[in-house]
Amino acid sequence: MTPKKARPAAAKTPAPEAPPLNSPQLYINRELSLVAFQFRVLEEAQDDRNPLLERLKFLAIVGSNVDELYMVRVAGLIDQVDAGILEVGPDGMHPAAQLVSIRREVKKLLAEADKCLRTQLLPALAESGIQILDYAELNAKQLAFVNRYFTETVFPVLTPLAFDPGRPFPHISNLSLNLAVSIRDEEGVEHFARLKVPDSLPQLVPLRRPGKKAHKRPAKQEAFVWLEQVIAANLSALFHGMEVHEAHPFHITRDADIAIKELEAEDLLETIEEGVRQRRFGSVVRLMVGDDMPPPVLEILMQNLEVEASQVYRTKGPLALSRLMQLGSLDRPDLKDVPFPPAVPKPLVAASAEDDIFALIRRQNILVHHPFDSFQPVVDFLKKAAKDPNVLAIKMVLYRIGRNSPIVEALLEAMDGGKQVAVLLELKARFDEESNIEWARALEREGVHVVYGLLGLKTHCKLAMVVRREAGAIRRYIHLATGNYNVVTAHLYTDLGMFTCDEEIGADATDLFNYLTGYSAKKDYQKLLVSPVNLRDRLESMIKREIAHQARGQQGRLIFKMNALVDQRIIRLLYEASQAGIQVDLLVRGICCLRPGIPGVSENIRVISIVGRFLEHSRIYYFRNAGQEEIYLGSADLMPRNINRRVEVLFPLHGEELIRHVRDEVLAVYLADTMKGREMKSDGTYVRRQAAAGKRAVNSQVWFIEKSRNPAVGLPGARGGGGEDRKSRRAL
C-alpha cells in the first residue's frame, strides 16, 4: 500500500503589520470620545440599581453636558468650518466631518435619553408617588389649582414679544426655553409671537402650595406639571381679542466660548466681564424643538435664528433635560443615595491640646481623599493660619471657588489680622467667570493682592502656602491638591490633597508664586512638575525611563488616572511602552483618544472609565521605576491645553506608607471595580466590566466610603474585602 503523501504544512498567516504610530487609525476623535462619555453617564440613569432620584439626576447631567458640548466644542467646529479651516487632528477628521458625526451620535444619545425617561423613570417615579403629568391629564381640582397659580404667579412675569414689520424678531437668550405662538386676529390674519418660559420659576410646577401637607393623599404623594404646558394652556390671557392657533416649545444653545484678546486688553477683569456679557449674544449653534412643530413655524425660527437644518434637533420628550435636576430637592431620602459623614484622617486627629494643624503637618505629610475624607481640615488649615499670630503670609491659587466660600472668608480674616495675603484668582475659569469677578473685587476692596492670571495661560493648579515664623526661622506649610478649593464640589468630586512642610516643595511653591505674581522665569523646580515649564519634559522622560527599565528586564509598569487623555505625544509614548511589553493601565473618566488592544501597538494597554455617584476628578501618575516607585498627583490632565497652555502642578508623594496607600488602596481599588467600571475596546466603544464567576462585584466608591468608616475593611479580593479581581492588586 502506497503511503499517503504528507500534506504540506499550511502556511501561517502573517500577523498584520502594526501601523505607524502617527496613523490616524490609532487615534479616536476627541469630540466623539466626549459624546461617548455622555452615553456612560446615561447608563447610570438606566441602571435600576441606582436610587431613583439619583437616576433622574444623571439624566439631567446628560442634558447639561450636551448643552456645554454645543456651547463650546461644536461652536468652535462651526467657526472653523465658516472660516474655511480644513486642518485635521491626529484622527484625520476635518471639522465638517466631525460635525456630521457629532450630530449622528447626539441624536442617538437624545433618543435613548428620551426613551429612558418615558419607559423607565416616569413609570418608576409614579410607582414611588411622584407623578410628572401632562396638562391634559390633570383632574378638575388640579386644573383649578394650576390655573390659579398661573394667574397669581406666572402671568405677571410673562412678556409676549410680537414679530412683525414694526417689531423685529426678539433676542432669544442662551439655553432659554420659549414658546413659538401662532395667533390670528379678527380678520383671520396670522401673527407670530415669542414667549419666554421664565427660568426664575420652578420648571416643574408642584400641584399643591409650598409647605402644604397632603393630608388626604397617600404618604409621600407628589404631582407636577411642566411650566411651559401651563403657560401654553393659558395663552388666551396674554392675547385678548386674538385666537391662539397653536404654540410650540423650542430651546436654543448659543456659542458661549469667550474669545479674550489678552494682549490687547488694558484691564483683564473688565475685558472678561465684557466677554461674559457678550456670551448671551453668541450665534445660535443648536435649535431643539418638539417633533410636532409644523414646518411653517420651524421655518420662521430657522430664518430668524440663522440656523441650518443640520442644527435642528427634534425630540419627543421635554426640552432641556437639565431641568429635571429640580426634583433632586424633594424630601425623599428613600429615593436618594444614603448620606455618609466624611472621615477625618487619623494623622489630622490631634493627640493633645498642644497639637494644632501645623504640629500635625510637621510630624508627617498628610494625604486626604475627598469626599470620603472631610474637606473641613483644608478650611481649618486656612482659618488657623488667619488667626495665628506667627503666620506672616498666605498665598493661594483659586480657580473655581463657588459662592459663600469659607476659603475666601478665611483670607479676608487673615487680611484683617495684618497678614500679607496674595491670591491668584483665575478669571478665565469657564462658566465661573462672573463668580470669580465678584470675589476678585471683594478681595481687592479689603486690600488683598489679587492677580488675575498670566497672559496667554490659564492658571489651573491647586496650591496654598502659609508662611510661618517658628523659633526664629521661617517655615512654609503647603497644601497641594487635584481639586478646587470649593466646599460644594468637595462633596461631589473625588480628589486627593496633601499637607506638607517639605522644604524643597516649599521652595518650589515660593518660586511658583513668584512666577505667577511677578516676572520670575525660573525653569529648574526641585520637586514640582509645573506646566508649561518642565511638566511635559519630566513626564515624557519618566515614561521613557520605564521603557528603558523594561528593556533591562526590570518589569516596567505604568498606571495613570486622569479625566482626559488627548495629547498625541504622550499617547505615542504610551504606545511605545506597550510595544516594549510594559503593562499600562489607564483610568480615564472622560475623553480618551488612545485605542487599546491593537495588535503590535497597544495590546498591553487597558483603558477603564469609572462613572458613579461621585465625579472622578483626581489625577494620579504611577511609575514602578524598577522598584523605586514614584507617584505624582496634581491638577493636570494629559491634554495639550493642560500641558502647553495652562499653569498646572504635579507633586510627588514621599514615603513608603503614602505610596503604598495610593498604590494599593486607591489605584488597585479602581482597577478592581466591576460595578461602575467600563472597559474600552479598540473601536472606541465601552463595555461594562463584570465580576468573575463566584466573586462579589466591587464598587470602588462604595469601598472608599466603607474604608473611611472602618479602616479595618479589607482590600477588594482579600478575605472580608467584599471584592474581586485580585490580579489587579497583585500586578502592581
N, C-alpha and C positions, 0 to 999 in steps of 0.2 A: 504494500500500500504506500503510495507516494505521499510522503508527509506534506501537510499543507504549508504553503509559504507563510511565514510570519508577516502580519500586516505591518506596513511601515508605521512607525510611531507618528501620531497626529502632531502636526506642527503646533507648538504653543503660540497662542495669540499674543503678540507682544503687548505689553502694557501701554496704554495710551501715553504719549509724551506729555509731560507736565507743561502747561502753558507758561510763558514768561511771566514774571511777577508784576509786570505792568499791564498785563492783558485785561481789558475791560470785563471779561467773563469772571474775573476773580473779585470783582467789587460790586456791591449792592448799592443801588441808588439811595442817597441819603434821605430824600423826601419819602420815597416808598417805604423805607425802613421805619420812618416816623409814623406813617399810616399803619404799618403792620403792628406797631406798638399799641395803637388805639384798638385794634382787634383784641389784643391781650387784655386791655382794660375792660372791654366789652364782655370778655369771658367771665370776669368777676361778677358782672351784672347777671349773667346767665347761670351762674353756679348757685344751685339751691342749697349748698352747704353754708353759704354766707347768710347772715341775718338780713331780713327783707329790706329794711330801710337802708342798710349798707349797700345792697344791690342797686337800689334806686340811686344812691349817691354815685356809684360807679357809672351808671348810665348818664347822669348829669355831667360827670367829669369827661366822658366821651364827647358830649356836646360842647363843653367849654374848650377842650383840647382841639377839636376840629375848628372852632372859631379862630383860635390862635394860629393854627396851621395856615388858614387863609389870610388872616391879617398880616402875617409876617412872611412865611415861606412862599405861598402861592403868589402873593402880591409882588414879591421880588422876582419870581419867574416871569410874571406878566410884564413887569418893567423891562426885563431882559429881551423878551420877545418883541415888545414895542420898539426897543432900541436897535433891533436887528442883530443882537448878540447871538452868535452861534457857538460860543465856547462850550466845550463839554467837560464833564468831570471825569474821574478815574473810571466810572462805569460806562462812559461813552454816550450817555444820553444827552441830547441837546435840550434847551428849555422847553420848546414846543412839545417835544415828545414826552417830557416829564409832566406837563400839564394834562395831556391826554391820559396818561397812566394814572395820575393822581385822581382825576375825575372818575375814571372807571372804578378804582378801589374805594373811593369815598362813597360812591353810590351804593356799592355792596355793603359798606360799613353802615350807612344810614338805614338801608333796608333791613339789615339784621338787627339794628338797634330798635327800629320801629316794631319789628316782629317780637323782639324780646319784651318790649313794653306791653304790647297788645295781648300776646298769648301767654306770657309768664307773670309779669309783675302786676299788671292791673287785676287779673283774677286772684292772685295771691294776696294783694292788698285788700280786695273786697272780702276775702275769707277771714282776714285779720281785722275787719271792721273799719277799713279805710277805703272809701269809695271816691274815685275821680269820675264824676258824672258828666255827660254831655247835657247841655242846656235842655234839649228835647226830652231828657229822661227825668227832669225834676217834677216832683209832685206839687200839688197846689200850695201846700204850706211852704215848701222850699222856694217855689216861684214867688210867692208873696214876699218872703224874706229877701231874696236876692234882688228883686226889683226895687224894694225899699232901699237896699244897700246901694244900688245904682244911683237912685235919686239923691240920697243923702251924702254919699261919699265919692262916687265915681264921677257923676255928671259935672260937679263944679271944677274938676281937674281937666276935663277934656277940652281940646281945642281943634275943631274941624278946620281943615285948610283946603279951600277950593282951588281948582286948577282950571283956568280959562284964559282967554286972551288978555284980560286985565290983571290976572293974578298968576305969576309964574309958578312952575312946579316947585313945591316946597322942599326945603332941605330935609333929607332923611338921615338921622344920626346913626352912627355906627352901632351895630348889634341891637338896634331898636326893633320892636315888633309893632306892626302897623296894620291898619285895615284899609284896603282899597275899596272905596264905596262908590257904587254907581246909583245915581238918583235921577228922577225925572220931574220936570216942573209941570205946571198945569197944562202946558201946551204939548206935553209929551216929549220935549227936548231932553236928551240925556246929558247929564253932567257927571264930572268925576271929582271926588274929594278924597283927601288922605286924612286919616285919623290915627294918631299915635296912641298905642296902648301904654298908659303911664307905668313906668317901671318903679315909681315911688309907692305903688300899691301892691299888695300881695297878688302874685300872678295866679295862684290857686285860691279862689275865694272860699273861705270856710262857711258852711251853710248854717252857722249859728253865731251869735255875737261873741266877741272875745271875752273870755272869762266866765261865760255862762255854762253851767254844768248841764250835761244831757241827762236829766233825771229820769225821763220816761223812755230813754233808749237803753239798749244793752250796754254794759260797761265798755268803755274804750271805743265807742262808735263815732266815726268822723266821716264827713262827706264834704267834697269840694267840687267846684266847677271852674273851668278856665275863665279868666277875666275877659279875654277877647270875645268869648261867646256871650257873656253877659252884656258887653257893650254892643255887639252886633244885634242882639235881640231888642235893644232899646234905642236904636239909631233914630227912630222917628222923633224922639225928644230933642234931637240936635238939628233936625232938618224940617222945621214946621212948614206946612204948605207944600211939601215935596213928597213924592212917592219914593221910598227906598226900594230900589230894584234888586240889588244884591250887594254883598260885602264879603271880601276875601282877605284873609290874613297874609302878610308877607314879612320877611325878615331879611335884613341886609347885613353884609360884612364889608367893611372898608379897609383899605390899605392903612395899617396903623404903625408901620415901621418908620420911625422918625429918622430922617437924614440930617445929621448935625454937621455943619461945616465948621469944625472946631477951630481950624487955623484962621478963619475969618471972623471968629466970634470975639467981640470985645469983652463980653461978660457971659461966661458959660452958663451960669444959672439962668439968666434972662433968656438966653438962646434956647435952652432946653424947655423952659417954661413956655415959650412961644411955640416950640415944636409940639408940645403936648396939646396946646390949643388947636394947632393946625391938624392934629391927628383926626379930629372929627370930620374934617373936610377931605380926607383922602378919597381916592377913586374907589368906586364900588367894585369888589372882586368876586362877590357871590350874592346871588338873589335866591332866597328859598321861598317857595310858595306851596300851597296845598295842591294836591293832584286834581282838584276840581276847579281850579281857577280857569275861567274861559279865555280863549286866545285874545279877544279884543282887550281885556283888562291887562293881561300879561304884556301885550304889545305896548300899551301906554307906559307901563313900568320900565320895560326894556329900553324904549326910546329915550325916556327922560332920565333914567339912571345910567344910560350909556353902557349897557351890558350886552354881551353876545349870548347866543343860545347855549354855548358851552359853559356859561357861567350861571345858568339857571338850574336849580335843583328842585324837583317836585317830591313831596313826601305825603304819606297818608296820615302820619301821626302829628302830634303837636309840634309846632315850630319852636326852635330854641330849647332843646332838651335840657340845657343847663338850668332852666327854671325849676326843674324837679328837685333841685337842692333844697327848696323851701321846706319840703316835707321832712327833712332831716331834723328840723327843730321840734317835731312832735314829741310829746312826752310819752314815748312808747319804748321804755328800756328793754322790753321783751323782744323788740324787733331790731335791736342795735347790738354792736359789739359790747361785750362786758367791759366796763372801765376797769383800770387797774392803777394802783398807786405806784408811780415810778420809785425806784430804789435810790438810796444814797450809797455810792460805792464805799466799801469798807475803809479804804485809805483816807476818805474825806470825813469819817466819823471821828470827832475829837475824843482823844483818850482822857483828857483832863481839861480843866478850865483854862489852863495856860495855852492849850493848843488852839491857835487861830488858823485861818486858812493858809497863812504864809508859813507857819511852822510845819503844817502838814505837807506842803509842797517842798519845803527844804528837805524833808525826810525821804521823798521819792517822787519820781514822775508819776502822775496820776492820770489814768485813762477813764473817760466817761463815754458811755454808749447810749445815746438818746434814741427813742423816747423811753427806753427801758430803764435807764438811769435818769434821775431828775436833772432838769436844766437849772434848777434853783441854785446849785453851787456856783454856776457861772455868774448869775446875778449877784449872789452873795459876795463873790470874789471882788466885783466892782464896787459894791456897796461898802464893803470893808475898806477897800482902798480909798474910797471917797472920804471916809471918816478918820482913817488912821493918820495921826499927826506926823508919822515918819515917812509917809508917802509924799514924794516930791512931784511926781508927774504921772499922768495916764495918757497913753497914746493908743489909738484904736482905728481899725478899718471897719466901716459899716457899709453893707450892701443892701439887703432887704431887712428892714427892722420892724416894719408894720407900725400900727398906731398904738398909742397909750403904752409906750415902751418903757419898762423899768430900767433898761440899759441906759437910755438917754437920761432918765431921771437921776441915775447914779452919777453920770458925767456932769450934769448940772450941779448936783450937790458937791462934787469934787471942786468944781469951779468956785462955788460959793465959799468953800473952805480954803481958798487961796492956793490951790494946786495948779500946776501947769497942765492944761488939757488940750490935746491936739487930736483932731478927728479927720480922717479922710472919708468923706461921705460920697459914695459914688452916685452921681445924679443920673447916670445913664442906665440904671437898672430897669430893664424894660417893664412897663406897666406899673412900676413903683415910683416913677419919676415924681409924681405930684406929692406923694407922702414924703419922699426924701427931700424935696424942695422945702416943704413945711418944716421938717426937722432941721435942715441946714440953717434956715432963718432963725428958728428958735434958739439954736446953739450959738449962732453969731450974736444974737441980742444979749446973751449972757457973757460974752467975751471969750468964748471958746475959739481956738484957732481951727477954722474949718477949711479944708482943701477939697475941691470938687473932683479931683481926678487928674490924670495925665492926658495930654493931647494925644489923640490917636489911639489911646489904650483905654480899656475898661478895667477898673480895679475890682477883682473878684475874690481876692484872698480873704481869709478869715483869721484875724490876728488882733490880740490885745496885749499891751505891755504896761506893767506897773513898775515904776522906778521908786525904790525904797531905800532909805538911809538906815543902815544897821551897823552898830558898833564902829562908827567912824568910816565905814565903807559904803559903797553903793551896790545894791543887788537888784537885778531885774527879774521880775516874775512874768512869765509869758503864758497866755492861753492861745493855742492854735486849734483850728477845727476844720472839718469838712463842710460844716453847715453854717447858716447865717445866725446872727445874734437876734433871733426873733422868737419870742416866747410862745407864740402861737404855733408856728411851723415846727418848733422843737418837740411838740407833742404829736405831730403828724408825719414827720420825716425821720428816717433812720440816719443818724450821723454819729461821727466819732470826734471827740475833742481830747486835748491833752493839756494839763497844767505842768509847767516845768520852771525851774530856775537854773537850767543848764547854762553855763557861762558862754559857751560858743553859740548856742541858739540865741541867747540874749544879745550877743554882739551882732549876730546876723540880723536880728529884729531891729536893732538900732540902725544898722546900715540900710535896711529896707525902708524904714520910716524916713530916713534922710533922702533916700531916692524918691519917695512918694511926695514929700513936702518941700524938698529943696532941689538942688541940681546935682546931687551925687550920681556919679556914673560907675559906681563900684561893680566889678564883674566877678570877684572871687569870694563868694559866700562859703563859709566853712562847712555848714551842715544843711542849710536850707536849699531846696531847689526852687528857683524863682524864674518865672517866665515874665518877659521874653528874654531873660538874661542867660541863665545856664540850665534851665529845666530840660529843654529838648536835648541838648548835648549830653547831659548826665543820664537821662532816661535811655537814650539810644545806646550810650556806652555800656550801661548796665545790662541791656538785652544782649548786646554783642559779647559782653563778658560771660553771660550764661551760655551762649553758643560755644565760646572757647572752652569753658569748663566741660561741656558735653563732649567736645572733640577729644578731650583728655580722659574721657571715661569717668567723669565725676558727677554724672547724673544731674543735668540742668533741670530746672523746674521754675515755671512762671505762673502766678495766679494774679490776675488783675480784676479789680471790681470798680465799676465806673457807671456813669449814666449814659455815656455815648462813646462810641469808637468810630471815628471818621478819618483821622489823619492817615494819608496814604503812606508816608514814610514809616510810621510806626507799624502799620499793617504789613508792609513788606518785610520789616524786621521780624515780625511775629511769624510770617510765612517761612522765613529763613530759619527761625528757631524750630519750627515744626519739621522742616526738611532735615534739620540736624538730628532729629529724634527726640527733641525736648517735649515733654507733656506740658501743654499750655491750657489753662482753664481761664475762661473769660466770663465774668459775671457782669453782663451788660444789661441794665434795665431797659433802655430805650433803643436809640439808633445804633445799629451795628452794620458797618459797610463791609466787614470781613466775611468771607464764606468759609465755614468749617467743613471738614470731611472731604475735601477734594484730593483724590489720589496724587501723590507726588508733591503736594503743596501744603495741605492743611489737615491731613488725616490725624495728626496728633493734637489738633485744637478742638476744644469743646466750648460752645457758647451757651450760656444759661441766662435766661431772663426771669427775674422774680418779681411778680406783681401781686401784692397782697394788701393787707389792712393799712400798712404804712407805706409811704412813698420811699423807695430805696434811693438814698441820696449820698451815702458815704462813698469815698474813693479810696481804695486800698491797692497798693502795688507791692507784691511779694516776689522776692528773688531768693532762690535757695543758696546761690553763691558758694557752691562747694562745701556746704555745711555751715558757713559763716553767714547765717540768714540775715537778710535785710528787709525791712518793711517800711514803706513810706505811706503816709496818709496826707490828705490835703484837699484843696478846692478844685484841682484841675481834672477835667475830662480829657480824653485823648482826641481832641478836635483841633484843627488848625486855628480856630478863633481863640481857644484857650491857651495854646502853646505859643502862638505868634502875636496875638493881638490883645491879650489880657495880661494883667498882673495877677499871677497865680502863685501859690506857695504849696510845695510838698515838704513835709517834715518827717524826719526819721524817728522810729521807735528805738529806744535803747534799753538794754537789759533783757535777759533770757525770759523773765516772767511775762513782760508785756508782749514780747514777740510770740511766745508760746500761746498766750491768751488769744491774740488776734489770729494766729495760725489755726489753732485747734478749736477755739470756742467762738469764732466769728466766721472765718473763711470756710472751714470744714463743715460747719453747720449749714451755711448757704449751699455748699456743694452737695449736701445730703438731702436738700429739700425736694420732696416728691409730691407736695401738695400745691405749692404756689410757683414751683419752678417749671419753666418751659425750655425745651432744648431746641436749638436752631438747627435746621437741616441745610444742606449745601445750596438748596434753591431759595433760601431766604425765608421759608415758612417755619413755623414753630409747632412742636408737639408737646403736650403736657407730659411731664415725667411721671412714671408710675412706680410705686413701691414694689420691690421684689416679692415673689410669692412667699407668703407666710411672714412677711415683715410689716411692721406698722409704718404707715406713711408719716413723713416728717414735714411739719410746717415750721420753717426756721424762725419766723417772727413769734409764733406761739412759744417755741422753745426758749427764745430770749426772754419773754415775759416770765415763764416758769423759772428760769435761771435767776432772774432778778429777785423773785420772791424767795427762792430756795437755792442757795449756792451749791447745795449738795446734789442737785439734779445731774444725772449722768449725761454724757455726750450721746448724740444720736448714734445708734448702732451698738452702744455699750449697754451692759445689763442695767435695766432701770432707766435707760435714757430715752425710751419711747421713740426710737427712730430706726432707720435702716441706712444702707449704703456705707458700710464700714470701710469700703475701699477708698472712699473719698478722703477719709481722715488718714488712713494708713499711707496713702500715696504722697502725703505731704512730707 
